[in-house]
Every structure is written in structure tokens, then in C-alpha cells.
């Protein structure tokens, strides 16, 4: 008897019905075009539209990826926050370049942003940290991110210890910002806006250049 539970990956496909996207349809500023697509994704009810795949170059020269959350965006770039002792931080420090991928599959859209990465200021990190829920602030202290630990009970005990050390007083500064925690900002060198099209005639518009010299828009074959 055929095992119906066995996935048949080659048979999984979707037909996209988006109308064609032309250069004249997009904003000449990729930041504004991103905000437009992001707003449409958020307003359509997509869960966590700010989720993005962060890809870095590993210390072993093998790429590594993980999902993080976009927490700030301005004309400088895309910001996220993490433990500075984590694997991703070590890789960024060694190779300060990265790629971000936003996938909004319900809309048959994705955006890839590539560029250089720098740390945010300490003031920016502190402002965001103090805006986080109490549990998240404690979690930043309890998690020795990317380190091998004895087990989940060890993590729970660390969480308990820091809750005792920094009790919840309902104030943004009742938990101090760890020295080992803060933000990074990706400074875009290129954007790719991809939209699925009927018959696999997808649209790929790539912005290259920068704010100083202006952004050039190219169409790439799907």
C-alpha cells in the first residue's frame, strides 16, 4: 500500500496570479518601496511580517541562517538586536556583511536586502531594550546564546535567579541592559523585490547603488 504520509516534494507547487510588475510601478527609493510592501503585508494579517532570515558567513566559511525580527528601519538601514556573544554576532564581527530575506508567501512576494553591517549605538540599544516586556529583558540575561548548556532545567534556574536579582517593578529600567547585548544595523547595498507571476513569469527588480549616487533599477530574469 502506498504511504500517503510520505511527502512528494516535486508535486508541491502554487500558481501565482499577481499582475505584472514594471519599473514604472515601483518607487525609485527602495526604502519607500519596502515600506509599501511591508505595510500591505501587515495590513493583510500576515503574522510577524517583520520576521526576516538573516544570513551571515560562518567562521568556517560556510553560510549560516536564522530568523530574527526587524525592530527598526530608517534611511540608514535595517536594525535587529541580539546577544553579542552569539554565533551570529561572532560571524558579523569577523565578516561584517549579511543578507536579509523577507518572505510574505501569502502575497507571493519576497525582498532580499544585502549590505554591510555595523553596531547600533549604545543609546539605541538601551532605548529598545527598555521598551521590551519584562520577560524578554530577563531572558536576555538568562540566555548565554549559542553556548552549550546542561539542559532546560539549567536555563529555567538562570531565569529564576535573574528574576530575583532584577524584580519586576513595572519600570523600564528595573532590568539593566547587559553589556553583552545590543543591536546591529544592515546598511543596504542592494535590494531585490520578487513577486510571483502567472506561468512562472516572475518579476525581479533589483535596486543597486545608494542614497549618495542614486539607486539604479535593473530587471533580472526569473
Buried (B, 14 or more C-beta within 10 A) or exposed (E): EEEEEEEEEEEEEEEBEBEEBEEEEBBEBBBEBBEEBBEBBBEEEBEEBBBBBBBBBBEEEEEBEEEBEBBBBEEBBBBBBBBBBBBBBBBBEEBBBBBBBBBBEEBBBBBBBBBEBBBBEEEBBBBBBBEBEBEEBBBBBBBBBEEEEEEEEEBEEBBEEBBEEBEEEEEBEBBEBBEBBBBBBBBBBBBBBBBBBEEEEBBBBBBBBBEEEEBEBEEEEE
